Amino acid sequence: MSQEKPSTEVTRIGSPSLEASRNQTKDPQNGAQQETQEEGQVLTRTTITPRPNYVPPLNFSLVEDGIYRSGFPMPINYPFMQQLKLKTIIYVGDLSHEKPKNKEKADKPKEKADKPKEKADKPKKDKNGSAAIYEKYKAWIDSTDIKFCPLLVHSSQEPFTSLETQIQTQESLEAALHLILDRRNFPILIHSNKGKHRIGVLVGLMRKILQGWCMSGIFEEYEKFAMGKSEFDLEFIEMWQPELSYEEEWLPGFVRQ
């Protein structure tokens, strides 16, 4: 016994029978255009307004919940940073401090000092306009409610660093770790100039001291951003063990006790 199949009729949107009976209405407030049809179907066309592009800083990445790392932010990155709703920015670098003059250059023989004035009188160019970039960056931070903590950390790539320089670097890194140990400072952005070596050392110390990572994992993460090894940095991360104090109430959840 054969069973009859129910017949179905499909009407395509945009067919001549419906196209002729379509009425168009436009909402002047939101720019949405509605098209009504006889069958009770409603199509809504909405005009999407282009939004500004959000560009993260160089080498931007999430370290832990509430902690980000990057290179030095540029003006094009400011809209992106506003979306992070940062409470604290920790800068580990040397742009916020005047570099000490090298005594060795002052003690050079007079033969080299008596060169033609054309070369001697040439003003030294500020590489990449770093001073102007820093001032613009500081002005932007001042226009927000973000707490800015510039900490002097010298580059480990510079040879023959003095004991005074090493102590200064250790004090700055210790101060940064204390800020990270208080979740009242979160969300935090920690950054250096390029987001490679100096910030790599700080993150490496955080992984070792606060989270108990193994050294192989720490070195792998360091090399991922640094694009190569810096033997001094890796040795420093492995050997240095500061004494840190914290308030139990505000200790971040990722800290391993």
C-alpha beads as a LAMMPS data file, in Angstrom:
LAMMPS data file: protein, C-alpha beads

257 atoms
256 bonds

1 atom types
1 bond types

-500.0 500.0 xlo xhi
-500.0 500.0 ylo yhi
-500.0 500.0 zlo zhi

Masses

1 110.0

Atoms # bond

1 1 1 0.000 0.000 0.000
2 1 1 1.605 3.180 -1.121
3 1 1 1.614 6.223 1.120
4 1 1 1.316 9.607 -0.472
5 1 1 4.089 12.021 0.327
6 1 1 2.990 15.478 1.496
7 1 1 3.701 18.113 -1.071
8 1 1 5.818 21.035 0.019
9 1 1 6.077 24.415 -1.585
10 1 1 9.200 26.430 -1.151
11 1 1 9.129 30.154 -1.715
12 1 1 12.521 31.758 -2.064
13 1 1 13.170 35.154 -0.634
14 1 1 13.527 37.569 -3.475
15 1 1 11.150 35.714 -5.840
16 1 1 9.056 37.933 -8.197
17 1 1 5.805 37.124 -6.316
18 1 1 7.210 38.525 -3.072
19 1 1 9.506 41.141 -4.520
20 1 1 6.595 43.145 -5.859
21 1 1 4.840 43.254 -2.491
22 1 1 7.907 44.173 -0.431
23 1 1 7.725 47.449 1.485
24 1 1 10.846 49.170 2.720
25 1 1 11.003 51.234 5.894
26 1 1 14.017 52.960 7.338
27 1 1 14.681 53.781 10.982
28 1 1 16.407 57.197 11.060
29 1 1 17.825 56.667 14.585
30 1 1 20.025 53.630 14.076
31 1 1 20.282 53.572 10.304
32 1 1 18.640 50.108 10.150
33 1 1 16.511 49.384 7.119
34 1 1 13.631 46.931 7.551
35 1 1 11.980 45.081 4.685
36 1 1 8.535 43.545 5.336
37 1 1 6.954 40.817 3.265
38 1 1 3.402 39.517 2.869
39 1 1 4.188 36.194 4.514
40 1 1 5.081 37.928 7.802
41 1 1 8.831 37.477 7.340
42 1 1 11.056 40.382 8.354
43 1 1 14.585 41.037 7.126
44 1 1 16.735 43.578 8.926
45 1 1 19.713 45.241 7.341
46 1 1 22.031 47.021 9.747
47 1 1 24.874 49.315 8.817
48 1 1 27.990 48.436 10.848
49 1 1 30.060 51.448 11.821
50 1 1 33.825 50.782 11.501
51 1 1 35.607 50.661 14.858
52 1 1 39.221 51.651 15.554
53 1 1 41.792 48.898 15.222
54 1 1 43.364 47.698 18.470
55 1 1 47.099 47.152 18.061
56 1 1 48.927 45.406 20.941
57 1 1 52.473 46.500 21.880
58 1 1 55.542 44.679 20.606
59 1 1 55.893 41.125 22.009
60 1 1 52.622 41.444 23.930
61 1 1 51.537 38.298 25.757
62 1 1 49.582 37.084 28.776
63 1 1 51.839 35.887 31.615
64 1 1 49.188 34.970 34.174
65 1 1 45.629 36.047 34.841
66 1 1 45.912 39.787 35.449
67 1 1 49.558 40.077 34.327
68 1 1 50.686 41.033 30.820
69 1 1 54.137 41.546 29.289
70 1 1 55.293 43.538 26.274
71 1 1 57.845 45.833 24.732
72 1 1 57.655 49.620 25.019
73 1 1 54.132 50.812 24.106
74 1 1 53.782 53.329 21.258
75 1 1 50.905 55.804 20.701
76 1 1 49.227 53.373 18.293
77 1 1 48.985 50.891 21.196
78 1 1 47.218 53.214 23.660
79 1 1 43.612 52.360 22.594
80 1 1 44.412 48.656 23.012
81 1 1 45.912 49.243 26.456
82 1 1 42.829 51.155 27.582
83 1 1 40.763 48.014 26.961
84 1 1 42.920 46.114 29.471
85 1 1 41.752 48.428 32.290
86 1 1 45.239 48.399 33.804
87 1 1 45.839 49.475 37.394
88 1 1 49.635 49.305 37.304
89 1 1 52.395 49.547 34.706
90 1 1 55.890 48.378 35.670
91 1 1 58.635 49.544 33.317
92 1 1 62.032 47.885 33.704
93 1 1 64.532 49.798 31.596
94 1 1 66.721 52.864 31.423
95 1 1 64.756 55.427 29.370
96 1 1 63.402 57.019 32.548
97 1 1 66.914 57.658 33.901
98 1 1 69.947 59.502 32.601
99 1 1 72.741 57.198 31.592
100 1 1 75.996 57.806 33.501
101 1 1 78.896 59.065 31.448
102 1 1 81.595 56.545 30.731
103 1 1 84.796 57.568 32.482
104 1 1 86.902 55.658 29.993
105 1 1 85.823 57.978 27.194
106 1 1 86.842 61.019 29.222
107 1 1 90.310 59.591 29.843
108 1 1 91.119 58.932 26.188
109 1 1 94.438 60.301 24.828
110 1 1 94.399 63.877 23.561
111 1 1 95.379 62.738 20.070
112 1 1 91.871 61.439 19.461
113 1 1 90.293 64.432 21.166
114 1 1 92.064 66.868 18.813
115 1 1 90.161 65.707 15.736
116 1 1 88.504 68.239 13.404
117 1 1 85.690 70.169 15.062
118 1 1 83.205 69.154 12.392
119 1 1 82.955 65.676 13.849
120 1 1 83.453 66.688 17.489
121 1 1 80.714 69.336 17.382
122 1 1 78.075 67.086 15.850
123 1 1 75.226 66.626 18.330
124 1 1 74.548 63.060 19.305
125 1 1 71.299 61.829 17.879
126 1 1 68.757 60.375 20.230
127 1 1 68.355 56.870 18.850
128 1 1 64.792 56.411 17.580
129 1 1 63.779 59.598 19.434
130 1 1 63.552 57.555 22.631
131 1 1 63.384 60.594 24.951
132 1 1 60.451 62.090 23.042
133 1 1 58.697 58.714 22.927
134 1 1 59.107 58.289 26.685
135 1 1 57.763 61.782 27.432
136 1 1 54.727 61.194 25.220
137 1 1 54.160 57.851 26.918
138 1 1 54.443 59.412 30.381
139 1 1 51.976 62.144 29.397
140 1 1 49.455 59.514 28.296
141 1 1 49.821 57.594 31.575
142 1 1 49.341 60.829 33.540
143 1 1 46.008 61.303 31.754
144 1 1 44.794 57.966 33.171
145 1 1 44.402 56.470 36.645
146 1 1 47.214 53.969 36.039
147 1 1 49.967 53.710 38.653
148 1 1 53.325 53.969 36.844
149 1 1 56.426 52.343 38.353
150 1 1 59.611 53.027 36.335
151 1 1 62.399 50.809 37.677
152 1 1 65.984 51.220 36.519
153 1 1 67.306 47.950 35.113
154 1 1 70.484 48.095 33.043
155 1 1 70.951 45.943 29.993
156 1 1 72.801 42.722 30.699
157 1 1 74.210 42.933 27.166
158 1 1 76.505 45.775 28.214
159 1 1 79.956 44.371 29.106
160 1 1 81.823 45.033 32.339
161 1 1 78.856 46.170 34.415
162 1 1 79.945 47.564 37.767
163 1 1 78.944 46.193 41.158
164 1 1 76.850 49.317 41.720
165 1 1 74.939 48.651 38.492
166 1 1 74.306 45.048 39.473
167 1 1 72.978 46.061 42.906
168 1 1 70.691 48.654 41.310
169 1 1 69.289 46.042 38.920
170 1 1 68.660 43.573 41.753
171 1 1 66.849 46.204 43.841
172 1 1 64.614 47.132 40.898
173 1 1 63.732 43.516 40.120
174 1 1 62.975 42.873 43.794
175 1 1 60.649 45.904 43.850
176 1 1 58.869 44.601 40.734
177 1 1 58.346 41.179 42.327
178 1 1 56.843 42.785 45.442
179 1 1 54.338 44.660 43.251
180 1 1 53.407 41.398 41.512
181 1 1 52.852 39.727 44.916
182 1 1 49.965 42.112 45.674
183 1 1 46.845 41.470 43.579
184 1 1 45.511 44.905 44.496
185 1 1 47.851 46.117 41.750
186 1 1 46.176 43.916 39.118
187 1 1 45.770 44.086 36.162
188 1 1 49.490 44.776 35.630
189 1 1 51.497 45.377 32.477
190 1 1 55.211 44.675 32.883
191 1 1 57.355 45.854 29.995
192 1 1 60.883 46.723 28.951
193 1 1 62.086 48.403 25.751
194 1 1 61.667 45.460 23.377
195 1 1 59.975 42.910 25.614
196 1 1 62.867 40.473 25.286
197 1 1 65.782 40.301 27.727
198 1 1 65.045 42.499 30.728
199 1 1 61.385 41.562 30.930
200 1 1 62.435 37.978 30.243
201 1 1 64.570 38.054 33.381
202 1 1 61.688 39.427 35.467
203 1 1 59.242 36.816 34.174
204 1 1 61.876 34.100 34.672
205 1 1 62.336 35.106 38.312
206 1 1 58.580 35.147 38.776
207 1 1 58.318 31.631 37.355
208 1 1 61.129 30.324 39.575
209 1 1 60.513 32.094 42.885
210 1 1 56.736 32.555 42.897
211 1 1 55.566 29.545 40.897
212 1 1 58.265 26.901 41.310
213 1 1 58.844 26.222 37.607
214 1 1 61.727 23.981 36.576
215 1 1 64.678 25.774 34.968
216 1 1 64.240 24.084 31.584
217 1 1 60.713 25.501 31.286
218 1 1 61.911 28.949 32.348
219 1 1 64.745 28.949 29.803
220 1 1 62.406 27.793 27.044
221 1 1 59.994 30.664 27.718
222 1 1 62.881 33.149 27.889
223 1 1 64.274 32.033 24.526
224 1 1 60.828 32.161 22.915
225 1 1 60.724 35.945 23.330
226 1 1 64.462 36.746 23.324
227 1 1 65.022 34.866 20.031
228 1 1 68.244 33.438 21.372
229 1 1 70.166 32.797 24.538
230 1 1 71.777 35.324 26.821
231 1 1 74.034 33.297 29.088
232 1 1 74.305 36.046 31.695
233 1 1 70.505 36.390 31.968
234 1 1 69.953 32.663 32.323
235 1 1 72.701 32.368 34.933
236 1 1 71.259 35.303 36.861
237 1 1 67.759 33.761 36.893
238 1 1 69.167 30.473 38.156
239 1 1 71.480 31.858 40.857
240 1 1 69.697 34.904 42.308
241 1 1 67.313 34.213 45.195
242 1 1 65.985 37.343 46.953
243 1 1 63.978 37.316 50.178
244 1 1 60.440 38.523 49.485
245 1 1 57.706 39.516 51.928
246 1 1 53.988 39.627 51.192
247 1 1 50.547 39.975 52.749
248 1 1 48.708 36.655 52.821
249 1 1 45.370 38.377 52.211
250 1 1 46.425 39.861 48.856
251 1 1 48.574 37.021 47.557
252 1 1 47.724 36.123 43.914
253 1 1 46.247 32.690 43.313
254 1 1 49.051 31.582 40.988
255 1 1 51.723 31.826 43.715
256 1 1 52.917 28.430 44.881
257 1 1 53.439 28.360 48.666

Bonds

1 1 1 2
2 1 2 3
3 1 3 4
4 1 4 5
5 1 5 6
6 1 6 7
7 1 7 8
8 1 8 9
9 1 9 10
10 1 10 11
11 1 11 12
12 1 12 13
13 1 13 14
14 1 14 15
15 1 15 16
16 1 16 17
17 1 17 18
18 1 18 19
19 1 19 20
20 1 20 21
21 1 21 22
22 1 22 23
23 1 23 24
24 1 24 25
25 1 25 26
26 1 26 27
27 1 27 28
28 1 28 29
29 1 29 30
30 1 30 31
31 1 31 32
32 1 32 33
33 1 33 34
34 1 34 35
35 1 35 36
36 1 36 37
37 1 37 38
38 1 38 39
39 1 39 40
40 1 40 41
41 1 41 42
42 1 42 43
43 1 43 44
44 1 44 45
45 1 45 46
46 1 46 47
47 1 47 48
48 1 48 49
49 1 49 50
50 1 50 51
51 1 51 52
52 1 52 53
53 1 53 54
54 1 54 55
55 1 55 56
56 1 56 57
57 1 57 58
58 1 58 59
59 1 59 60
60 1 60 61
61 1 61 62
62 1 62 63
63 1 63 64
64 1 64 65
65 1 65 66
66 1 66 67
67 1 67 68
68 1 68 69
69 1 69 70
70 1 70 71
71 1 71 72
72 1 72 73
73 1 73 74
74 1 74 75
75 1 75 76
76 1 76 77
77 1 77 78
78 1 78 79
79 1 79 80
80 1 80 81
81 1 81 82
82 1 82 83
83 1 83 84
84 1 84 85
85 1 85 86
86 1 86 87
87 1 87 88
88 1 88 89
89 1 89 90
90 1 90 91
91 1 91 92
92 1 92 93
93 1 93 94
94 1 94 95
95 1 95 96
96 1 96 97
97 1 97 98
98 1 98 99
99 1 99 100
100 1 100 101
101 1 101 102
102 1 102 103
103 1 103 104
104 1 104 105
105 1 105 106
106 1 106 107
107 1 107 108
108 1 108 109
109 1 109 110
110 1 110 111
111 1 111 112
112 1 112 113
113 1 113 114
114 1 114 115
115 1 115 116
116 1 116 117
117 1 117 118
118 1 118 119
119 1 119 120
120 1 120 121
121 1 121 122
122 1 122 123
123 1 123 124
124 1 124 125
125 1 125 126
126 1 126 127
127 1 127 128
128 1 128 129
129 1 129 130
130 1 130 131
131 1 131 132
132 1 132 133
133 1 133 134
134 1 134 135
135 1 135 136
136 1 136 137
137 1 137 138
138 1 138 139
139 1 139 140
140 1 140 141
141 1 141 142
142 1 142 143
143 1 143 144
144 1 144 145
145 1 145 146
146 1 146 147
147 1 147 148
148 1 148 149
149 1 149 150
150 1 150 151
151 1 151 152
152 1 152 153
153 1 153 154
154 1 154 155
155 1 155 156
156 1 156 157
157 1 157 158
158 1 158 159
159 1 159 160
160 1 160 161
161 1 161 162
162 1 162 163
163 1 163 164
164 1 164 165
165 1 165 166
166 1 166 167
167 1 167 168
168 1 168 169
169 1 169 170
170 1 170 171
171 1 171 172
172 1 172 173
173 1 173 174
174 1 174 175
175 1 175 176
176 1 176 177
177 1 177 178
178 1 178 179
179 1 179 180
180 1 180 181
181 1 181 182
182 1 182 183
183 1 183 184
184 1 184 185
185 1 185 186
186 1 186 187
187 1 187 188
188 1 188 189
189 1 189 190
190 1 190 191
191 1 191 192
192 1 192 193
193 1 193 194
194 1 194 195
195 1 195 196
196 1 196 197
197 1 197 198
198 1 198 199
199 1 199 200
200 1 200 201
201 1 201 202
202 1 202 203
203 1 203 204
204 1 204 205
205 1 205 206
206 1 206 207
207 1 207 208
208 1 208 209
209 1 209 210
210 1 210 211
211 1 211 212
212 1 212 213
213 1 213 214
214 1 214 215
215 1 215 216
216 1 216 217
217 1 217 218
218 1 218 219
219 1 219 220
220 1 220 221
221 1 221 222
222 1 222 223
223 1 223 224
224 1 224 225
225 1 225 226
226 1 226 227
227 1 227 228
228 1 228 229
229 1 229 230
230 1 230 231
231 1 231 232
232 1 232 233
233 1 233 234
234 1 234 235
235 1 235 236
236 1 236 237
237 1 237 238
238 1 238 239
239 1 239 240
240 1 240 241
241 1 241 242
242 1 242 243
243 1 243 244
244 1 244 245
245 1 245 246
246 1 246 247
247 1 247 248
248 1 248 249
249 1 249 250
250 1 250 251
251 1 251 252
252 1 252 253
253 1 253 254
254 1 254 255
255 1 255 256
256 1 256 257
